[in-house]
Amino acid sequence: MVTYVCDNKEIEDKLKKLESLITANGGGFDENLQVHCENGYFSLRAPVVKDHVGERLVKLSEACLIPIDMVEWGVEDGKIVAGASDTDLSALRREILDIILDLYNMTAKLESHRESCLWYALRSKGGILDAIVKGRASSAAQEFMAHIRAGSFEQLLVDSFIKSRCLSYKMHDDGKATKVLMPFIDFMNHHMDGALFANDKLSGGGVHVGKSWPQEGTDECFVYYNTFDAYDSWLFYGYADDSASFLRSVPYEINIPQVGKIDVLAFPGVRYKTEDSDPLPPHVGDLVGFMPNIKAEREGYLAVDFLQIPYGHSPRALRRVLSFLIKKLAPDMSDAVLQSHVVQAESSVIYRNILFYEDLEGFLKRHEGELSFLTAVIDGHKMVRLQLDKLRSYPFLSAASRAASA
C-alpha cells in the first residue's frame, strides 16, 4: 500500500483522499510507493531495485487528468484559485482539482514560484528581460511578455506556474492535444535520465510513469519533463538543470556559401515528431534524439525548430545532422565539398552560441547591482557557466576554431 511521510497531518489526509479518488477511477499506484511532503516539498520514492527500473509507479486514467484550458486561473489573497463551470469539468475532475489547489496553497507553491520565476522577478525591467530571454523563440514567452506589457503580474505568476507543471496530452476521445495537470506525477522532480511519461493509448487513455532512480544515494524517483537544457530550465522552471547531456542552439541563421541557408528557430522543449514526420533514412535513424523538425523548406532555404549540440556522448551527432540538412539543400553535392561545408557550419554554430553566453555573462555582471538580490537571477550565473563549460569542451572545438579563422 502507498505510505506517506508528511510533516503536516492535513496535507497527508488530502493526499490520501486524492489517492482514493484516483484508484476508484481507473488509476493505480505501486504498492511500495512512498509519498513525501516535508517543509512544503513533495517527492515520490520507492525502494531502489535496479532490476525494477521502468516498472509502473503511478497510473492515471484520462478521467483524472485536468485540462488546464477548462479552468480560469487566478490569484486571490496570495493563493491560487480556479474557476470552472460544471459543464467544463466533470465532478470528478473538479474534486481532484480542488484537492490539488489545496495542496498547492497549503505548501505555499505560489510564493516559492514568486521568488524563482524569472519572468515575474524581472517584470518591471523589460529591457533586461528582453536581453536575457532572446535565446529562445517560445509561444509561452510571448504570453508571459503580453502579461507584463498589460501589467497583469499576478496572472503572469499563476499562468507561468501552472504551465510549468503540465503535460501536452492527446485526449483519447477526440485526439486533440491539450495541456493537463497530473495529480501525484506532478510531485515528481525532473532529471534528464528520469522516467518518461507514457500514454496508455490501448486502455482508454491516461498517463503512467515508471520507476527511475537516476541519482545515486537516494530512493527518490524522477521523471523526464522535456528536452530542456540548463537555459530552458532556467527560463521556464526557475533553476539551472545540470543533468542535461546537451545544449540547444540559440536562434541562428547558418549560411552555406553558394548553397543557401539553414534558419535555426530555437523553439524550446521540442523533439523530432516520429508520429507526424516521415521516417528518418536508415543512415541517420539513430539520430532521432538530435534530429530537428523541418518547419519550412524551399530552394536554398530550410527552417528547423532546434539544433542540438551534444555533450559527453554522441560527439558527432551535430556534424551528422548538419550533413543531413545541407544535403537536403544540395542533393548532388560531392562528399568532399559537403564535408567542408559541415565543418564550417559546425564552427559557426558553436561560436555563435559561445558568443551568446559570453555576452549574457557580461550583461548579468554589468547589471549585478540591481539584480543580485533576485533569487531567479542568481541561478543565471550558474546556467551561463554550465553552458559555456559544455561549449568549450566540444570535442571538435579546435577543428572548428581553425575553420573559423580560415
PyMOL commands that set and color helices and strands:
alter all, ss='L'
color gray80, all
select helices_A, chain A and resi 9-23+50-52+62-64+68-70+91-106+109-116+118-121+126-133+139-150+153-163+185-187+201-203+230-237+282-287+317-329+335-366+368-371+375-392+397-405
alter helices_A, ss='H'
color red, helices_A
select strands_A, chain A and resi 3-6+28-29+34-38+41-45+56-60+66-67+72-76+79-83+166-170+177-181+189-195+198-199+207-210+222-223+246-248+252-256+260-264+294-298+301-304+308-310
alter strands_A, ss='S'
color yellow, strands_A
deselect
rebuild
show_as cartoon
